[in-house]
């Protein structure tokens, strides 16, 4: 059975956060369209400035031309471990406000919040996710026929967890290494 590389935390946080992990070892099990729809529905309920909801998502499941097109946009370092992903979600920020067309300075922040909903909903469904910035932005923008006010920020690979031993190096070592984060005191300061 595949092993979740659970986070060791100093504070008592929800198990869902401890188990959310950007694994790379995907099994051959497919994800249903209904599951993807559930995961994306969670994203639609994220908070956003002025309730603008500036996120757009495009998804493709393994075995489709869309999956192959997104896979071809990944940088070479991400392709080996994504061959077995069950699907991809492309996360796009709509960078202008709906009513005025003026720039939305919070679009990327709000997309990030919606993406966090995706990662946690998927984790609750025992689906692993791995957000990536390693893709050819120009190519994926062309493939998806996006406008210049639609900014691709990441591609999220999805699937069910498989054994780390099935990965080739250097991915296998990364998969089994203990998870680390910056220390709490490095990123959190109380204001007096």
C-alpha positions as CSV (number, residue, x, y, z in Angstrom):
1,X,0.0,0.0,0.0
2,X,1.3,3.5,-0.9
3,X,2.4,5.6,2.0
4,X,1.3,9.2,2.7
5,X,4.3,11.3,3.6
6,X,2.5,13.0,6.5
7,X,3.7,16.4,7.8
8,X,5.1,16.5,11.3
9,X,3.8,19.8,12.8
10,X,4.6,21.7,16.0
11,X,1.0,22.9,16.4
12,X,-2.2,20.8,16.4
13,X,-3.6,21.4,12.9
14,X,-6.3,19.5,11.0
15,X,-5.2,16.0,9.7
16,X,-6.3,17.1,6.3
17,X,-3.5,19.7,6.2
18,X,-1.0,17.1,7.4
19,X,-2.0,14.7,4.7
20,X,-2.1,17.1,1.8
21,X,1.1,16.4,0.0
22,X,2.5,17.1,-3.5
23,X,3.4,13.5,-4.3
24,X,4.8,12.4,-7.6
25,X,3.9,8.7,-7.7
26,X,0.6,8.2,-9.4
27,X,-1.2,4.9,-9.8
28,X,-2.9,3.7,-13.0
29,X,-6.3,4.4,-11.4
30,X,-8.4,6.9,-13.3
31,X,-10.4,9.8,-11.8
32,X,-14.0,10.2,-12.8
33,X,-15.3,13.4,-14.3
34,X,-17.7,13.6,-11.3
35,X,-14.7,13.7,-9.0
36,X,-13.1,16.4,-11.0
37,X,-16.3,18.4,-10.9
38,X,-16.5,18.0,-7.1
39,X,-13.0,19.2,-6.7
40,X,-13.6,22.2,-9.0
41,X,-16.8,23.0,-7.2
42,X,-14.8,23.4,-4.0
43,X,-12.7,26.0,-5.8
44,X,-15.7,28.1,-6.7
45,X,-16.5,28.7,-3.0
46,X,-13.1,30.4,-2.2
47,X,-13.2,33.9,-0.9
48,X,-12.3,36.7,-3.4
49,X,-11.9,40.4,-3.4
50,X,-15.3,42.1,-4.2
51,X,-16.6,38.6,-4.8
52,X,-14.9,38.9,-8.3
53,X,-14.1,35.1,-8.4
54,X,-11.3,35.8,-11.0
55,X,-10.4,32.1,-11.5
56,X,-10.8,30.1,-14.6
57,X,-10.1,26.4,-14.8
58,X,-9.5,24.0,-17.7
59,X,-9.1,20.3,-17.0
60,X,-8.3,17.1,-19.0
61,X,-8.3,13.5,-18.1
62,X,-5.8,10.9,-19.1
63,X,-6.5,9.3,-22.5
64,X,-7.8,12.6,-24.0
65,X,-6.2,14.9,-26.5
66,X,-6.5,17.6,-23.9
67,X,-4.4,15.6,-21.5
68,X,-1.7,15.0,-24.1
69,X,-1.7,18.7,-25.1
70,X,-1.2,19.8,-21.5
71,X,1.4,17.1,-20.9
72,X,3.3,18.4,-24.0
73,X,3.4,21.9,-22.3
74,X,5.2,20.6,-19.2
75,X,8.9,21.2,-18.9
76,X,11.1,18.1,-19.4
77,X,11.8,17.9,-15.6
78,X,8.1,17.4,-14.9
79,X,7.2,15.0,-17.7
80,X,8.7,11.7,-16.4
81,X,6.6,11.6,-13.2
82,X,3.4,13.0,-14.9
83,X,3.1,10.2,-17.4
84,X,0.8,8.3,-15.0
85,X,-1.2,11.3,-13.7
86,X,-4.9,10.8,-14.1
87,X,-5.6,14.3,-15.0
88,X,-4.5,18.0,-15.1
89,X,-6.2,21.1,-14.0
90,X,-4.9,24.4,-15.5
91,X,-5.4,27.3,-13.1
92,X,-5.9,30.7,-14.8
93,X,-6.3,34.2,-13.3
94,X,-8.6,36.6,-15.0
95,X,-6.6,39.7,-14.5
96,X,-9.2,42.4,-15.1
97,X,-12.3,43.3,-13.2
98,X,-15.6,42.1,-14.8
99,X,-17.5,45.4,-14.4
100,X,-14.8,48.0,-15.3
101,X,-12.1,46.1,-17.2
102,X,-9.5,47.7,-15.0
103,X,-6.7,45.5,-13.6
104,X,-7.6,43.3,-10.7
105,X,-4.6,43.5,-8.3
106,X,-5.9,40.6,-6.2
107,X,-6.6,38.1,-9.1
108,X,-3.5,36.0,-8.4
109,X,-4.1,36.0,-4.7
110,X,-7.7,34.9,-5.1
111,X,-6.8,32.2,-7.6
112,X,-4.3,30.9,-5.0
113,X,-7.1,30.7,-2.5
114,X,-9.3,28.8,-4.9
115,X,-6.4,26.5,-5.7
116,X,-6.0,25.7,-2.0
117,X,-9.6,24.6,-2.0
118,X,-8.8,22.3,-4.9
119,X,-5.9,20.7,-3.1
120,X,-7.8,20.2,0.2
121,X,-11.0,18.9,-1.5
122,X,-8.9,16.4,-3.5
123,X,-7.0,15.3,-0.4
124,X,-10.3,14.7,1.4
125,X,-11.2,12.4,-1.5
126,X,-7.9,10.5,-1.3
127,X,-6.7,12.1,-4.6
128,X,-3.2,13.5,-4.6
129,X,-2.4,16.8,-6.3
130,X,0.8,18.3,-7.4
131,X,0.7,22.0,-8.4
132,X,3.5,22.9,-10.9
133,X,5.0,26.1,-12.3
134,X,7.2,24.0,-14.6
135,X,5.4,24.5,-17.9
136,X,5.9,26.5,-21.1
137,X,3.6,29.5,-20.4
138,X,3.5,30.7,-24.0
139,X,2.7,27.3,-25.4
140,X,-0.1,26.5,-22.9
141,X,-1.6,29.9,-23.4
142,X,-1.7,29.2,-27.2
143,X,-3.0,25.6,-26.7
144,X,-5.9,26.9,-24.5
145,X,-6.5,29.9,-26.8
146,X,-6.4,32.3,-23.8
147,X,-6.6,36.1,-24.1
148,X,-3.9,38.5,-22.8
149,X,-6.1,39.1,-19.7
150,X,-6.1,35.4,-18.8
151,X,-2.9,34.4,-17.0
152,X,-1.9,30.7,-16.4
153,X,-0.4,30.4,-13.0
154,X,0.0,26.7,-12.5
155,X,-0.9,23.2,-13.7
156,X,-2.2,20.8,-11.1
157,X,-1.5,17.1,-11.7
158,X,-4.0,14.8,-10.0
159,X,-4.2,11.1,-9.4
160,X,-4.2,8.3,-6.8
161,X,-1.1,7.6,-4.8
162,X,1.2,4.8,-5.8
163,X,4.4,3.4,-4.3
164,X,7.4,5.8,-4.3
165,X,9.6,2.9,-5.4
166,X,8.0,2.9,-8.8
167,X,9.5,6.3,-9.6
168,X,12.8,6.8,-11.3
169,X,15.5,9.0,-9.7
170,X,15.7,11.8,-8.7
171,X,12.0,11.7,-8.1
172,X,12.0,8.6,-5.9
173,X,14.4,10.2,-3.4
174,X,12.3,13.4,-3.3
175,X,9.2,11.3,-2.7
176,X,10.5,9.5,0.3
177,X,12.5,12.4,1.9
178,X,11.0,13.8,5.0
179,X,8.9,16.9,4.4
180,X,10.3,20.1,5.6
181,X,9.1,23.7,5.9
182,X,10.7,26.9,7.0
183,X,10.5,27.3,10.8
184,X,7.4,28.9,12.3
185,X,9.5,31.7,13.7
186,X,11.0,32.5,10.3
187,X,7.6,33.3,8.8
188,X,5.4,34.4,11.8
189,X,6.0,37.4,14.0
190,X,3.7,38.9,16.5
191,X,3.3,42.7,16.3
192,X,3.6,44.4,19.7
